[in-house]
Amino acid sequence: MSEHDRALVINAGKCVGVLLLSISVYWNVYACVTDVLYPYSQARALSSLIERGNLQNERMMSGWTRLEATKEERQKWEGAYCGGGDKCIDFTTWYPADLIVANPYFSKNLISNSQDGSSYLLWYQPAGQAKKDLETWKNEEEPALYFTLYQPFYFKDLGYNRADYIEVRYVHLVRPWKDQYKASTCSVYMRRDVYRKVFHKEAPKGMVVDIS
């Protein structure tokens, strides 16, 4: 191979390398810009909401996870929530991340119903723990803030009245992935009397309010 041909090959290789690297650079720039313009985590927004109402000493509770008991049942439900009974399994140690990520902003654990006072997510559950937890939670004060997805059993099973709560959408998140993004909304079920304390006005008559 002549010197000229060798130089062409080397330069072509450099161009390919720069092109490949430029794709990653573009993804990184896109992610950085998105992180600057939009919130990635709900931690700061939630901590601000709690501080606004001075709620750190109020009871805040996370919902739990309810799954179908068998693979056959999971296929039958096709992603819908299991309604209850023997065909469902409750995991009270698997709860939403909202209070977990807000914990570092405060000097105490915000999760009133965490296992053994843990401030992080546990990936195990002792046998019989879920039934014990649900019975205990029924006899405790209703939470000021309840972090859960809306399914009737999350309220009914604990004796709560959904109408006593208003869903407060407190932040919209944008999480980049390469040159795309995923948008989502974080919300909390707030007791209506607590809403009055935080915002100094009556809660709207509807079931949802957006303050983000």
Phi and psi restraints in degrees (value plus and minus 20) as a CYANA .aco file:
   2 SER   PHI     -93.8   -53.8
   2 SER   PSI     144.4   184.4
   3 GLU   PHI     -80.3   -40.3
   3 GLU   PSI     -57.1   -17.1
   4 HIS   PHI     -84.2   -44.2
   4 HIS   PSI     -65.5   -25.5
   5 ASP   PHI     -86.3   -46.3
   5 ASP   PSI     -58.7   -18.7
   6 ARG   PHI     -82.9   -42.9
   6 ARG   PSI     -60.1   -20.1
   7 ALA   PHI     -84.6   -44.6
   7 ALA   PSI     -59.2   -19.2
   8 LEU   PHI     -83.1   -43.1
   8 LEU   PSI     -62.8   -22.8
   9 VAL   PHI     -83.2   -43.2
   9 VAL   PSI     -64.2   -24.2
  10 ILE   PHI     -82.8   -42.8
  10 ILE   PSI     -64.8   -24.8
  11 ASN   PHI     -86.2   -46.2
  11 ASN   PSI     -58.3   -18.3
  12 ALA   PHI     -83.4   -43.4
  12 ALA   PSI     -61.1   -21.1
  13 GLY   PHI     -82.2   -42.2
  13 GLY   PSI     -60.2   -20.2
  14 LYS   PHI     -83.1   -43.1
  14 LYS   PSI     -61.3   -21.3
  15 CYS   PHI     -83.8   -43.8
  15 CYS   PSI     -61.2   -21.2
  16 VAL   PHI     -84.1   -44.1
  16 VAL   PSI     -63.3   -23.3
  17 GLY   PHI     -81.4   -41.4
  17 GLY   PSI     -64.7   -24.7
  18 VAL   PHI     -83.1   -43.1
  18 VAL   PSI     -60.9   -20.9
  19 LEU   PHI     -81.9   -41.9
  19 LEU   PSI     -64.6   -24.6
  20 LEU   PHI     -84.6   -44.6
  20 LEU   PSI     -61.5   -21.5
  21 LEU   PHI     -88.7   -48.7
  21 LEU   PSI     -53.5   -13.5
  22 SER   PHI     -84.6   -44.6
  22 SER   PSI     -49.2    -9.2
  23 ILE   PHI     -84.5   -44.5
  23 ILE   PSI     -65.9   -25.9
  24 SER   PHI     -85.2   -45.2
  24 SER   PSI     -59.1   -19.1
  25 VAL   PHI     -81.6   -41.6
  25 VAL   PSI     -62.7   -22.7
  26 TYR   PHI     -81.4   -41.4
  26 TYR   PSI     -64.2   -24.2
  27 TRP   PHI     -81.6   -41.6
  27 TRP   PSI     -61.5   -21.5
  28 ASN   PHI     -85.6   -45.6
  28 ASN   PSI     -62.7   -22.7
  29 VAL   PHI     -83.0   -43.0
  29 VAL   PSI     -63.1   -23.1
  30 TYR   PHI     -80.8   -40.8
  30 TYR   PSI     -63.9   -23.9
  31 ALA   PHI     -85.3   -45.3
  31 ALA   PSI     -61.6   -21.6
  32 CYS   PHI     -83.7   -43.7
  32 CYS   PSI     -65.4   -25.4
  33 VAL   PHI     -83.0   -43.0
  33 VAL   PSI     -62.8   -22.8
  34 THR   PHI     -83.3   -43.3
  34 THR   PSI     -61.3   -21.3
  35 ASP   PHI     -84.9   -44.9
  35 ASP   PSI     -52.8   -12.8
  36 VAL   PHI     -92.8   -52.8
  36 VAL   PSI     -60.2   -20.2
  37 LEU   PHI    -102.7   -62.7
  37 LEU   PSI     -50.3   -10.3
  38 TYR   PHI    -151.0  -111.0
  38 TYR   PSI     130.6   170.6
  39 PRO   PHI     -90.3   -50.3
  39 PRO   PSI     117.9   157.9
  40 TYR   PHI    -115.2   -75.2
  40 TYR   PSI     -52.8   -12.8
  41 SER   PHI    -145.0  -105.0
  41 SER   PSI     134.6   174.6
  42 GLN   PHI    -105.0   -65.0
  42 GLN   PSI     -21.9    18.1
  43 ALA   PHI     -77.5   -37.5
  43 ALA   PSI     -71.4   -31.4
  44 ARG   PHI     -87.3   -47.3
  44 ARG   PSI     -63.2   -23.2
  45 ALA   PHI     -83.7   -43.7
  45 ALA   PSI     -60.8   -20.8
  46 LEU   PHI     -88.4   -48.4
  46 LEU   PSI     -62.8   -22.8
  47 SER   PHI     -82.3   -42.3
  47 SER   PSI     -56.6   -16.6
  48 SER   PHI     -85.5   -45.5
  48 SER   PSI     -60.2   -20.2
  49 LEU   PHI     -83.4   -43.4
  49 LEU   PSI     -63.4   -23.4
  50 ILE   PHI     -85.0   -45.0
  50 ILE   PSI     -63.7   -23.7
  51 GLU   PHI     -87.6   -47.6
  51 GLU   PSI     -55.2   -15.2
  52 ARG   PHI     -78.2   -38.2
  52 ARG   PSI     -60.1   -20.1
  53 GLY   PHI    -118.4   -78.4
  53 GLY   PSI     -15.5    24.5
  54 ASN   PHI      32.0    72.0
  54 ASN   PSI      30.6    70.6
  55 LEU   PHI    -117.9   -77.9
  55 LEU   PSI     -17.3    22.7
  56 GLN   PHI     -81.0   -41.0
  56 GLN   PSI     -40.3    -0.3
  57 ASN   PHI    -119.7   -79.7
  57 ASN   PSI     -18.6    21.4
  58 GLU   PHI    -102.1   -62.1
  58 GLU   PSI     142.0   182.0
  59 ARG   PHI     -98.1   -58.1
  59 ARG   PSI     103.3   143.3
  60 MET   PHI    -140.8  -100.8
  60 MET   PSI     114.2   154.2
  61 MET   PHI    -152.2  -112.2
  61 MET   PSI     124.5   164.5
  62 SER   PHI    -124.8   -84.8
  62 SER   PSI     125.5   165.5
  63 GLY   PHI     -91.6   -51.6
  63 GLY   PSI    -191.3  -151.3
  64 TRP   PHI    -151.4  -111.4
  64 TRP   PSI    -198.4  -158.4
  65 THR   PHI    -127.6   -87.6
  65 THR   PSI     111.7   151.7
  66 ARG   PHI    -141.9  -101.9
  66 ARG   PSI     101.4   141.4
  67 LEU   PHI    -142.6  -102.6
  67 LEU   PSI     140.8   180.8
  68 GLU   PHI     -90.6   -50.6
  68 GLU   PSI     125.8   165.8
  69 ALA   PHI     -91.7   -51.7
  69 ALA   PSI     -53.2   -13.2
  70 THR   PHI    -148.6  -108.6
  70 THR   PSI     144.0   184.0
  71 LYS   PHI     -81.5   -41.5
  71 LYS   PSI     -58.2   -18.2
  72 GLU   PHI     -83.1   -43.1
  72 GLU   PSI     -61.2   -21.2
  73 GLU   PHI     -86.7   -46.7
  73 GLU   PSI     -58.2   -18.2
  74 ARG   PHI     -82.5   -42.5
  74 ARG   PSI     -59.1   -19.1
  75 GLN   PHI     -88.0   -48.0
  75 GLN   PSI     -55.7   -15.7
  76 LYS   PHI     -86.9   -46.9
  76 LYS   PSI     -62.8   -22.8
  77 TRP   PHI     -95.7   -55.7
  77 TRP   PSI     -44.5    -4.5
  78 GLU   PHI      32.6    72.6
  78 GLU   PSI      28.5    68.5
  79 GLY   PHI      69.8   109.8
  79 GLY   PSI     -31.5     8.5
  80 ALA   PHI     -93.7   -53.7
  80 ALA   PSI     142.3   182.3
  81 TYR   PHI     -98.3   -58.3
  81 TYR   PSI     117.9   157.9
  82 CYS   PHI     -88.7   -48.7
  82 CYS   PSI     110.2   150.2
  83 GLY   PHI     -97.7   -57.7
  83 GLY   PSI     -36.1     3.9
  84 GLY   PHI     110.7   150.7
  84 GLY   PSI     158.4   198.4
  85 GLY   PHI      70.0   110.0
  85 GLY   PSI    -188.3  -148.3
  86 ASP   PHI     -89.8   -49.8
  86 ASP   PSI     -35.5     4.5
  87 LYS   PHI    -106.1   -66.1
  87 LYS   PSI     -18.2    21.8
  88 CYS   PHI    -140.3  -100.3
  88 CYS   PSI     132.7   172.7
  89 ILE   PHI    -144.3  -104.3
  89 ILE   PSI     110.0   150.0
  90 ASP   PHI    -117.0   -77.0
  90 ASP   PSI     116.1   156.1
  91 PHE   PHI    -139.8   -99.8
  91 PHE   PSI      75.8   115.8
  92 THR   PHI     -99.6   -59.6
  92 THR   PSI     -26.2    13.8
  93 THR   PHI    -115.4   -75.4
  93 THR   PSI     -20.8    19.2
  94 TRP   PHI    -128.3   -88.3
  94 TRP   PSI      85.7   125.7
  95 TYR   PHI    -153.4  -113.4
  95 TYR   PSI     147.1   187.1
  96 PRO   PHI     -80.3   -40.3
  96 PRO   PSI     140.0   180.0
  97 ALA   PHI    -107.2   -67.2
  97 ALA   PSI     -27.2    12.8
  98 ASP   PHI     -72.0   -32.0
  98 ASP   PSI     -75.8   -35.8
  99 LEU   PHI     -90.9   -50.9
  99 LEU   PSI     -47.7    -7.7
 100 ILE   PHI     -82.4   -42.4
 100 ILE   PSI     -67.3   -27.3
 101 VAL   PHI     -96.2   -56.2
 101 VAL   PSI     -40.5    -0.5
 102 ALA   PHI    -104.8   -64.8
 102 ALA   PSI     -38.2     1.8
 103 ASN   PHI     -73.8   -33.8
 103 ASN   PSI     -61.9   -21.9
 104 PRO   PHI     -80.9   -40.9
 104 PRO   PSI     -36.8     3.2
 105 TYR   PHI    -101.2   -61.2
 105 TYR   PSI     -26.4    13.6
 106 PHE   PHI    -150.7  -110.7
 106 PHE   PSI     142.1   182.1
 107 SER   PHI    -109.8   -69.8
 107 SER   PSI     -18.8    21.2
 108 LYS   PHI    -154.3  -114.3
 108 LYS   PSI     140.2   180.2
 109 ASN   PHI     -94.8   -54.8
 109 ASN   PSI     103.5   143.5
 110 LEU   PHI    -101.1   -61.1
 110 LEU   PSI     -38.7     1.3
 111 ILE   PHI    -103.6   -63.6
 111 ILE   PSI      82.6   122.6
 112 SER   PHI     -92.0   -52.0
 112 SER   PSI     -43.0    -3.0
 113 ASN   PHI    -132.9   -92.9
 113 ASN   PSI       5.7    45.7
 114 SER   PHI     -97.4   -57.4
 114 SER   PSI     133.9   173.9
 115 GLN   PHI     -89.6   -49.6
 115 GLN   PSI     102.8   142.8
 116 ASP   PHI      36.0    76.0
 116 ASP   PSI       8.7    48.7
 117 GLY   PHI      50.4    90.4
 117 GLY   PSI      -0.3    39.7
 118 SER   PHI     -90.1   -50.1
 118 SER   PSI     126.2   166.2
 119 SER   PHI    -126.0   -86.0
 119 SER   PSI      -2.7    37.3
 120 TYR   PHI    -159.0  -119.0
 120 TYR   PSI     152.0   192.0
 121 LEU   PHI    -103.4   -63.4
 121 LEU   PSI     107.5   147.5
 122 LEU   PHI    -114.1   -74.1
 122 LEU   PSI     120.8   160.8
 123 TRP   PHI    -127.9   -87.9
 123 TRP   PSI       3.9    43.9
 124 TYR   PHI    -161.9  -121.9
 124 TYR   PSI     143.2   183.2
 125 GLN   PHI    -170.5  -130.5
 125 GLN   PSI     101.5   141.5
 126 PRO   PHI     -81.3   -41.3
 126 PRO   PSI     129.8   169.8
 127 ALA   PHI     -78.4   -38.4
 127 ALA   PSI     113.0   153.0
 128 GLY   PHI      60.1   100.1
 128 GLY   PSI     -21.5    18.5
 129 GLN   PHI     -85.9   -45.9
 129 GLN   PSI     -60.3   -20.3
 130 ALA   PHI     -81.1   -41.1
 130 ALA   PSI     -67.1   -27.1
 131 LYS   PHI     -81.1   -41.1
 131 LYS   PSI     -61.7   -21.7
 132 LYS   PHI     -83.3   -43.3
 132 LYS   PSI     -64.0   -24.0
 133 ASP   PHI     -83.0   -43.0
 133 ASP   PSI     -66.6   -26.6
 134 LEU   PHI     -83.4   -43.4
 134 LEU   PSI     -57.1   -17.1
 135 GLU   PHI     -87.3   -47.3
 135 GLU   PSI     -58.7   -18.7
 136 THR   PHI     -85.6   -45.6
 136 THR   PSI     -65.2   -25.2
 137 TRP   PHI     -83.6   -43.6
 137 TRP   PSI     -51.8   -11.8
 138 LYS   PHI     -80.1   -40.1
 138 LYS   PSI     -51.9   -11.9
 139 ASN   PHI    -115.1   -75.1
 139 ASN   PSI     -15.5    24.5
 140 GLU   PHI    -121.3   -81.3
 140 GLU   PSI     145.5   185.5
 141 GLU   PHI     -79.6   -39.6
 141 GLU   PSI     121.3   161.3
 142 GLU   PHI     -83.0   -43.0
 142 GLU   PSI     120.8   160.8
 143 PRO   PHI     -92.3   -52.3
 143 PRO   PSI     129.8   169.8
 144 ALA   PHI     -91.0   -51.0
 144 ALA   PSI     -59.8   -19.8
 145 LEU   PHI    -145.7  -105.7
 145 LEU   PSI     110.6   150.6
 146 TYR   PHI    -146.4  -106.4
 146 TYR   PSI      92.8   132.8
 147 PHE   PHI    -117.3   -77.3
 147 PHE   PSI      85.4   125.4
 148 THR   PHI    -182.8  -142.8
 148 THR   PSI     143.7   183.7
 149 LEU   PHI    -100.4   -60.4
 149 LEU   PSI     132.7   172.7
 150 TYR   PHI    -103.3   -63.3
 150 TYR   PSI      92.1   132.1
 151 GLN   PHI    -160.1  -120.1
 151 GLN   PSI     120.5   160.5
 152 PRO   PHI     -71.5   -31.5
 152 PRO   PSI     -57.5   -17.5
 153 PHE   PHI     -86.9   -46.9
 153 PHE   PSI     -45.8    -5.8
 154 TYR   PHI     -84.1   -44.1
 154 TYR   PSI     -42.4    -2.4
 155 PHE   PHI    -122.7   -82.7
 155 PHE   PSI     -69.7   -29.7
 156 LYS   PHI     -81.3   -41.3
 156 LYS   PSI     -61.3   -21.3
 157 ASP   PHI     -86.3   -46.3
 157 ASP   PSI     -40.0     0.0
 158 LEU   PHI    -125.4   -85.4
 158 LEU   PSI     -17.9    22.1
 159 GLY   PHI      60.0   100.0
 159 GLY   PSI      -1.6    38.4
 160 TYR   PHI    -107.9   -67.9
 160 TYR   PSI     131.1   171.1
 161 ASN   PHI    -121.9   -81.9
 161 ASN   PSI      96.3   136.3
 162 ARG   PHI     -75.7   -35.7
 162 ARG   PSI     -52.6   -12.6
 163 ALA   PHI     -87.3   -47.3
 163 ALA   PSI     -37.2     2.8
 164 ASP   PHI     -99.2   -59.2
 164 ASP   PSI     -25.6    14.4
 165 TYR   PHI    -141.2  -101.2
 165 TYR   PSI     133.3   173.3
 166 ILE   PHI    -144.6  -104.6
 166 ILE   PSI     115.6   155.6
 167 GLU   PHI     -98.6   -58.6
 167 GLU   PSI      97.5   137.5
 168 VAL   PHI    -125.1   -85.1
 168 VAL   PSI      93.3   133.3
 169 ARG   PHI    -106.8   -66.8
 169 ARG   PSI      89.5   129.5
 170 TYR   PHI    -124.7   -84.7
 170 TYR   PSI     -30.7     9.3
 171 VAL   PHI    -183.6  -143.6
 171 VAL   PSI     125.2   165.2
 172 HIS   PHI    -127.1   -87.1
 172 HIS   PSI     105.8   145.8
 173 LEU   PHI    -122.9   -82.9
 173 LEU   PSI     128.4   168.4
 174 VAL   PHI    -150.7  -110.7
 174 VAL   PSI      99.4   139.4
 175 ARG   PHI    -139.1   -99.1
 175 ARG   PSI      93.7   133.7
 176 PRO   PHI     -96.8   -56.8
 176 PRO   PSI     131.3   171.3
 177 TRP   PHI    -165.3  -125.3
 177 TRP   PSI      88.3   128.3
 178 LYS   PHI      37.4    77.4
 178 LYS   PSI    -137.1   -97.1
 179 ASP   PHI    -128.1   -88.1
 179 ASP   PSI       4.2    44.2
 180 GLN   PHI    -147.4  -107.4
 180 GLN   PSI     157.2   197.2
 181 TYR   PHI    -170.3  -130.3
 181 TYR   PSI     140.4   180.4
 182 LYS   PHI    -141.5  -101.5
 182 LYS   PSI     103.0   143.0
 183 ALA   PHI    -119.9   -79.9
 183 ALA   PSI     121.7   161.7
 184 SER   PHI    -170.0  -130.0
 184 SER   PSI     145.0   185.0
 185 THR   PHI    -144.1  -104.1
 185 THR   PSI     114.9   154.9
 186 CYS   PHI    -122.9   -82.9
 186 CYS   PSI     117.3   157.3
 187 SER   PHI    -161.0  -121.0
 187 SER   PSI     143.2   183.2
 188 VAL   PHI    -160.3  -120.3
 188 VAL   PSI     125.6   165.6
 189 TYR   PHI    -108.9   -68.9
 189 TYR   PSI      96.0   136.0
 190 MET   PHI    -131.0   -91.0
 190 MET   PSI     112.1   152.1
 191 ARG   PHI     -79.8   -39.8
 191 ARG   PSI     123.2   163.2
 192 ARG   PHI     -84.6   -44.6
 192 ARG   PSI     -53.6   -13.6
 193 ASP   PHI     -89.2   -49.2
 193 ASP   PSI     -50.6   -10.6
 194 VAL   PHI     -92.0   -52.0
 194 VAL   PSI     -57.4   -17.4
 195 TYR   PHI     -77.2   -37.2
 195 TYR   PSI     -62.3   -22.3
 196 ARG   PHI     -82.0   -42.0
 196 ARG   PSI     -58.7   -18.7
 197 LYS   PHI     -87.7   -47.7
 197 LYS   PSI     -60.6   -20.6
 198 VAL   PHI     -94.9   -54.9
 198 VAL   PSI     -65.3   -25.3
 199 PHE   PHI    -125.7   -85.7
 199 PHE   PSI     -20.7    19.3
 200 HIS   PHI      38.0    78.0
 200 HIS   PSI      17.9    57.9
 201 LYS   PHI    -181.6  -141.6
 201 LYS   PSI     143.9   183.9
 202 GLU   PHI     -90.2   -50.2
 202 GLU   PSI     127.6   167.6
 203 ALA   PHI     -87.9   -47.9
 203 ALA   PSI     125.1   165.1
 204 PRO   PHI     -76.8   -36.8
 204 PRO   PSI     135.1   175.1
 205 LYS   PHI     -91.0   -51.0
 205 LYS   PSI     -41.6    -1.6
 206 GLY   PHI     -90.8   -50.8
 206 GLY   PSI    -197.5  -157.5
 207 MET   PHI    -116.8   -76.8
 207 MET   PSI     -31.7     8.3
 208 VAL   PHI    -157.6  -117.6
 208 VAL   PSI     121.8   161.8
 209 VAL   PHI    -158.4  -118.4
 209 VAL   PSI     121.4   161.4
 210 ASP   PHI    -130.0   -90.0
 210 ASP   PSI      97.4   137.4
 211 ILE   PHI    -133.9   -93.9
 211 ILE   PSI     -14.0    26.0
